[in-house]
């Protein structure tokens, strides 16, 4: 077994053990690495399964949703959030956490396809 393969297996094992709050931080770091790698290897993507996984990994909230979420977070931090806004914020947080999990799973699958 090559050293890079061992390192990748270890990284996957560590990601699978992370609690939710740490998973988000790890995901952001992995996304940054993935974005850099995808710039180099976009032409290497030939398998439909890989393309689908990359789309999941790169998915982001719409600009409108990002703006609304930022507003709700600011309202929450300043204590000026209404009950309705608070429920909306919780829904956004739940949605983004779910998408973070999907992205992490897609990253793991893509790593397995490409490197194992």
N, C-alpha and C positions, 0 to 999 in steps of 0.2 A: 504494500500500500504506500502510495506516495505521501510526502509530507503535506502538500496542499489538501489532499483528500482527507487526511486525518484532522487537519485544522478545521476544514468545513464541517466535518461530522461533529467535532467538539463545539463549534459555534452553533450548529443546529440544536444540539442537546442543551446548551445553555439558554438559548432563546425559548425553547419549550418549557423550561423551568421558571421563567420570569413571572412575577406577579403582574397583574394588570397595569398598575401605575408605572412600573419599570418597563413593561412591554412597549408602552407608548414612546418612551425616550429611546429605547433600542430601535424601535421601528423608524423613528425620524432619522436616526443615524444610518440605519441600513438603507433607507430611501435615498439619502444623500449619496451614499456609496453606489447604490444601484443607478441613480441618475447619471453619475459620472461614467459608470461602466456602460450604460446603455448608449451614451453618446459615441463611445468607441465601437460598440458591437451591434448597433441597430441593423446593419446589413447582414449580420450573422443569424438573425431571427428568421428561421424558415418554417418551423413547426407551428401549426395552428394552436396547439396547446400552450406553447411558449408565448405566443402573441396574446392569447387570452389572459395568461398570468401577468404579463407585463401591463396590460390594460388595467387589471385589478390593482396592481402595485402603484400605478401612476394616477389612479382616480383621485380626484379632489372635489371638494365642495364647489359649487358654482360661485362665481364672484358675488352674486347677490346673497347667497347663504353665508359666505365668509364674512361679508359686511354685517349682516344681521347678527351672526354669532358674536362678532367682536363688540357690537353695540350691547348685546345682552350681557356679555361678560363684564363690560365696563359698568353697566347699570348695577350688576350684582356686586361688584367690588366697591362701588360708592354707596351701596345700600339704598339705591333709589329704584330698585326693581319692583314691579307690581307682581301680584300672585300669578297673573296670566303670563307675564313675561318670564317669570321663574319656571313655570311649567314648560314653556317653549324652550328655555335654556336647557332644562333637563332632557327634553326630547332631542335637542341638537347634540348634547353630550353623549347620550345613549347611541345616537346614530353614528357619531364620529368614532366612538369606542368600538362599535361593531365593525365599522369599516377598517379600523386599525387592526383588528383581529383578522379580518379577511386579507388585508395586505400582508400581515406577518405570515399567515398560512400560505399565501401565494408565493412569497419570497422563499419560504422553506421548500415548497414544491419545485420552484424554478431552480433552486440550488441543487436539489436532488437530481433533477433532469440533466442539468448542465455539468455537474461536477462529481456525481457519484456513479 
